[in-house]
Amino acid sequence: MNRLKRKIVVLGGGPCGLSAAWELSKYGHDVTVVEKEPMVGGLCITNEYKGYRFDLGGHRFISRNEELVCDIRKMMGDELLVSKRKSVILLKEKVFHYPLSIKDIVLKMNVWTNLKVLTTYIMAAFLKIVFRKKDISFENWIVNRFGRTLYTLFFGPYTEKLWGISPKRISSDWASQRISLLDLKDVLFRLFRLKKDTPRTFAQTYFYPKKGIGQMFDMMSEEIKKKGGKIVLNAKVSHIRVHDNHIEGIDYLQRGSMKTVNCDFIISTIPLPDLIHAFPRHLAKDVLYHADALKFRAVRFVNILVDLPDISENTWMYVSEGKYIMTRIQEPKRRSIFNAPEGKTSVLLEIPCNEHDEIWNCSEEDLLQRCLRDLNELGIDIQDKIIDYFTTRVTHGYPVYSHDYGIHRLEIFSFLDTYENIVTCGRQGTFRYLFMDTAMEMGIAAARNLMLDNVAGREKVQLMRSGGELIEVSSVTA
Ligand SMILES: Cc1cc2nc3c(=O)[nH]c(=O)nc-3n(C[C@H](O)[C@H](O)[C@H](O)COP(=O)(O)OP(=O)(O)OC[C@H]3O[C@@H](n4cnc5c(N)ncnc54)[C@H](O)[C@@H]3O)c2cc1C
């Protein structure tokens, strides 16, 4: 078949799905993106309200992929800013540098705490060498590298709040992908500038669109449409049509009516469990258990419009103590001055939760009051300066790396591998804790494999930037 005559359907219009369609449309392929929401962007959308802009949790774009950065710069021109980042950790009524710095701990903690940090660190290092202690859980991973005291002070409470389960039940994979510091020795090396690479956590500059992260994907979708690609919104994929080991098309529900698109190839970026549930039940019955075992952490965002010029100079403030409801406090204006009207600012709070739990169901007013109490205790008093507020939610904020998630994911991939014309990729499609640049790279790689008829390249796409490589990126802006 003439390659250009092939019909490709992309499930999901987030960064991964749109990047795949962007690449395919550049080469004139017949591509249709099917997205369940009324707008594209996935987790990277920006909501506008009364002249203020709020992402779903502030995003920054960092990549070491020069080709990707170059294409995004070309597409966005002057609409893309280079912003500076300053982040801190609020802990025990003190402000610490983020990422954690040894200098801060020594200067800001009392002698007793410093002694405990040092002795538990030495003990952990000793036990690790003598007994070859294994990193099974997130807790082990941190304690083996930083010692028990730092774990109890910083990492444990933050992690438990983020995931809603004990760090003992979280796989060490999350720590190894998320925490750039290898151990205290690493911190010391960086302090004395003996180590020069710039992991993502340390990157001081990043790209950010003038009008919020969503602008990047709005512009991308315009380019896709200009090149002949189609984007169908409010369209929830509900069935995969299968014949033998070939997928013939999909059904989606749009405004109450079911529609069908036939296709020659599918690039799926929707959550793995949703994809499996869309297959005919008799075919997927053996993997439904594995699909249901993959859990996602939801997030609620409280967006507050404030009648003040500034709150602080920080882009992010991490709140690790469990008694406070939020994990991060952000001031969107620090990323782009266009995120708030002149002379005003705003506050964006990230509150992890589970779908339909107490926080998820909490009324907007009660949630705001709870947040204001916490902010007040943390020294941020905006009570009398609130112009307005609203809350937003996402169901698939973070893939929960339980101990056995890898087994379930593998079973699902093996099932999908029996179909010759589908690839699943992106953050939701691989159940991996990916940043947007990797999700975009995956989408582009999936599209290129397809254009080259390289079905065997599916696994490579799904494993892109696995392990330490995911985090150890330096920003090409830096
Ligand atoms: C709070 C927070 C902060 C973050 N900050 C950063 C950051 O600063 N920098 C960074 O690089 N990354 C950040 N990320 C990660 C970034 O958002 C993701 O890596 C990126 O959005 C992944 O893109 P994706 O296309 O793979 O998935 P998604 O963005 O989740 O897109 C999936 C799409 O599929 C659609 N969909 C789902 N089910 C269906 C269905 N049945 N039918 C049709 N469509 C469907 C969804 O609506 C969505 O549009 C952050 C994430 C969170 C939660």
The ligand as an ORCA input file, in Angstrom:
! r2SCAN-3c Opt
* xyz 0 1
  C       1.340     18.432     38.373
  C       2.203     18.093     37.193
  C       3.285     18.915     36.862
  C       4.104     18.595     35.776
  N       5.154     19.421     35.461
  C       5.935     19.140     34.394
  C       7.002     20.012     34.023
  O       7.244     21.040     34.652
  N       7.752     19.681     32.934
  C       7.510     18.555     32.191
  O       8.220     18.325     31.209
  N       6.501     17.718     32.512
  C       5.712     17.979     33.590
  N       4.667     17.143     33.906
  C       4.452     15.945     33.068
  C       3.706     16.256     31.763
  O       2.461     16.840     32.059
  C       3.516     14.938     31.012
  O       4.765     14.341     30.797
  C       2.852     15.092     29.650
  O       1.625     15.742     29.730
  C       2.642     13.687     29.059
  O       2.026     13.790     27.810
  P       1.165     12.576     27.224
  O       0.626     13.024     25.936
  O       1.992     11.355     27.272
  O      -0.024     12.357     28.289
  P      -1.243     13.326     28.663
  O      -0.784     14.731     28.736
  O      -1.866     12.756     29.884
  O      -2.240     13.174     27.429
  C      -3.077     12.056     27.258
  C      -4.315     12.511     26.496
  O      -5.182     11.395     26.261
  C      -6.532     11.833     26.422
  N      -7.386     10.661     26.683
  C      -7.413      9.870     27.779
  N      -8.333      8.894     27.640
  C      -8.887      9.064     26.417
  C      -9.885      8.360     25.683
  N     -10.501      7.270     26.163
  N     -10.217      8.827     24.448
  C      -9.599      9.921     23.904
  N      -8.655     10.614     24.565
  C      -8.292     10.192     25.799
  C      -6.442     12.794     27.599
  O      -7.579     13.637     27.689
  C      -5.149     13.534     27.267
  O      -5.392     14.658     26.457
  C       3.839     17.425     35.003
  C       2.744     16.608     35.332
  C       1.943     16.924     36.417
  C       0.783     16.030     36.769
*
